[in-house]
Amino acid sequence: MLLTGLGGLIGVPVHAEPATLSGSLAQGSLVSGTVAPGSLVWLDDTPVRVSHDGRFALGFGRDAELEYALRVQSPDGTETLQILELEERTYAIQRIEGVPSRTVTPSDKHLARIRAEAEKVKQARTVVSDRLAFLGPYIWPARGRISGVYGSQRVYNGEPRRPHYGVDVAAPRGAPVVAPAAGTVTLAEPDLFFSGGTVILDHGFGVSSTFLHMDAVEVAVGQGVDQGEQIGKVGSTGRSTGPHLDWRMNWYDERVDPVSIAPPLVNGRTPERAQTATVGK
């Protein structure tokens, strides 16, 4: 969706070309954009990293505001302002009563481990490269039925838990997990408390994928992988009730929905043949 420049409405010159955006403007979406090489870009007041040829990414979280200002300054100093209006999404909420507290609340002895692991994940996501793999196209990292969706949330005994920020693919234990796009491994952990076998891949310009609950982690930190290359195996490690892959994506700290960039589902399942060409490493 391309939005027209509105800079004239607030006294900003409008001689520059506005950004061209690709993707759905909605809560939870990952969007790519193109501007003239050498341009500067801001989302509201936040600078956006732009490649030498004018490519960038934008990510909008589960509960993102519905309006943003995208400002582009061309190499000659002129600016455009685009108003981005996001579609509001609704999410599945499940209420469950009578659940023992020990089932949903970690014990004190586990809290130190949980905090240390959360810091590892946070540090892994600070890695931001100039890879252009974030532009896609992407493939599904596993094949199977979709058993969990982005944004859903459970309320145990009246207490809301954290929303689910990934998409779950139910698959047999030991089924291959492959890279949905080329990337560099920034985290490779065989046994985190919540997520079990976990891998994070940096796709460039703030975009990363995370893969949870794997039985086997088959890559190492710093390793570069191609699209479609196996990085591990489906499992049920960590806090999981059955074999599946939980695929999550981030734009920096914003958690976005992988479905917004993945090939379309077919009858609630990942496509049998989702191979596409690799774009950039």
N, C-alpha and C positions, 0 to 999 in steps of 0.2 A: 504494500500500500504506500503510495507516494502522497505526502501531504504538502500543500502549497506553502510557500514562504509567506509569513504574516508580519515580517519585520516592520513594514510601513505603518502598521497600526500603533507601534510604540516608538516611532522615530528612529528606527534602525535602518540604514541603507539596505536595499534589496537587490543590488546589482549582481551579487554572487548567485550561483546555482544552488538550490536546496539539495539536501542529501537524498539519494535514492535508497529506499528501504525495502528489504525482502523478508517476508515472513508475516505472521499474523500478529497484529497489535492487540494483545489480550494479556490479562494477568497470567503469569506463569510462562510467558513466551520468551524465546530466544530469537532475536532479530539481527540480521546483518545489514550493513549499510555501505554505501559508496559515496565519496565526495571527490572533488578535484585533488590530485596529488599536491601535497604541501599545505592542505587546509587543516585548520584546528576545529575540534568539535567539543561541545559541552552538552551534557544532559542535565537540565536545570543548571546548577552551579558546579557540577562535577566534571572535570576534564575527562575526555574519552580518548583512550589510546588508539592512534590511527597508523596504519601501515604506510610505507613509503609510496605505495600506489593508491592510497586513499581508501583502504578497506578498514572496517571496524565492526564491533559487535555491541549489542545492547541486550540486557537481560532484565526482565521484570518479574518480581517475586510473586508468591501466592496471593498476597494481600496488597499488591502494589496500588498506589494511587492511580486514579483513572485519567489523569492529565499530566503531561510532562512538556517541557519546552526543550527543543533540540536546536542549539545555536551552532551555526557553521560560519567560520571566518576563512575566507579564501586567501590565497597567498598575497593578493594585492590589498588586503585589509578590509574589504567589504564583507558584510555579514547578512545572513538570512536567519530568520527565526521560524521554526516549524512547531506547531502545536500538535503533539501526539495524543490522541484520545484512545484509551484502551477499552476493550470490551471487558465487562465484569463477568467473572465466572462464579458458578455455584459449585460447592463441594459436598461429597457424601459425608454425613455425620452419623456415627453409630454410637448409641448409648447402651452401656452394659452395667448392670447393677449386681451387687453381691459378690464382687471379685475380691479375694483375699489380698490385703495390701502388700504382702510379701511377693505376690505374683507380678505386680506392676511397679514396685518401688525398690530400687537396689538397696542392699544392706550397706551400713556404714563402712564395712571392711572393703567394699568394692568401690567406694567413691573416689579414693585416691587414684586407683587404676583408671577409672573412667575419666577423671580430669586430665591425667597424663596423656591418655590416648587422644582425647579431644584436642590437646595442644599439638600433638603430632599431626593430626589432620589439618588443623588451622595453619600450621607452618607449611605443609605440603601445598596448600592452596595459595600461598604467597608467591609461588613460582609462576612467573608470567613471561612467556617467550614470544618471539616474533613468528612462530609457526602460523601458516595460513590454513591449516587443516580445519579450523573452526568454521570456515566458509561452507564445509560440506562438499558434496552430499554425504549423508551418513547412512550407515546400515545398522540393523538391529544386532546387538552383541550376543543375543541368544535366540533360540527358536522355541516357541511354545505358546501356551494360552496366557493371556493377561489376567493375573490374579489379584493385582492391586494397582490402584491408580494414584496419580499425583494429587495432592491437596486433601485427600480424605483424612478423617480424624475420628478417633475414638474417645468417648467420654466414659471413664471408669468411675463408678460410684459417685457420679456428679462432678468429677474433676476432669477437665479437658486435658488430654495428653498432647504431646507435640504432633502436629500434622505429619502425614506421610509425604515425603518430598521426592519420592522416586516412582518408577513404574516397575511392577513385579512381573517377571516372566516365569511361569511355572514350567519346569523342565526336569528331566531325570537327573538324579545325582550323577556327576561325572560327565555330563554333557559339556561340550566346549563353550567357552566364553571368549569372544573375539573383540578386537578393538573396533568400535563403530566408526572411528576416523583415526588417522595417523596421530601420534602423540609421543610425549616423553613421560616415562613413569616417574611420578614424584612421591608416591607412597606405595609400598608393597609389604603388607602385614598379614601373617597367616592366622592371627587369632586375637582380634580386638573384642572387647567385652560385648558390645552391642552388635557389631556388624561382622564378627568372625573374620574370615579371609577377605581382605579388602585391598583394592588397588585404585589409585587415582592416576588419571592420564591428563596431562596438560595438552590442549589442542591449540593453544595460542591466543593471545590478546584477551586474557582473562577467562577463557572458556575451558572448562575441565569436565571430565566424566569420572564418576565414582562407581565402583562395582562391589557389592556387598554379599556376604554369606557364602563365599566360595569355599569349596572343599580343598582346592589346590590353587596356589598362587605361583604362576610360572614365569614371572618377570622380576626384575630387580630395579631398584631406584637408579635413575639416570639412563636407563635403557630406552632407546628409541624403537617404536613399533610402527608397522605399516597398518593401514586399514585392512581388516579381515584377519590379521595375525592373532593366533591364540595367545591369551594372557592368563588363562586359568580354567577351572572347571566348576560347574554349578554344584552347589552344596546346600547345607542347612546349618552352617556354623553360626556362632553368636546367638543372639536372641531371635530364633527362627522356628517356625512350627512345621516346616516341610521344605523340601528341595525347591529352590527358585533362585533367580538372579534379581536383585534389586539394583536397577540402573538409575543413577542420579546424575544431574548436571548442574553446574554452577556458572554464573558470570560473576567473577570475583566472589563476593559474599552472598550474592543473590541466588537463591535456589530456583531453578527453572525446570519446566516440564520437558523431559526428553521427547515426549510425543509431539511436541511442537516442531521438531526438526527431523524426526525419524520417518521412514517410509510408512505409508498408511497401513493400518491394521486390516486384516481380512477376517470377518466374522469373529472378532475378538481375539485373534491370534496374530502373531508376527507372520509376515509373508514367508512362504516356503523358500522363495528365491529372492533375497533382498540385496544381492550384490550390485554395487555401483562403482564407478571409477573413483580412484583415490585422487583427492585434490590436495597437493602440498604436504610436506612433512614438517 
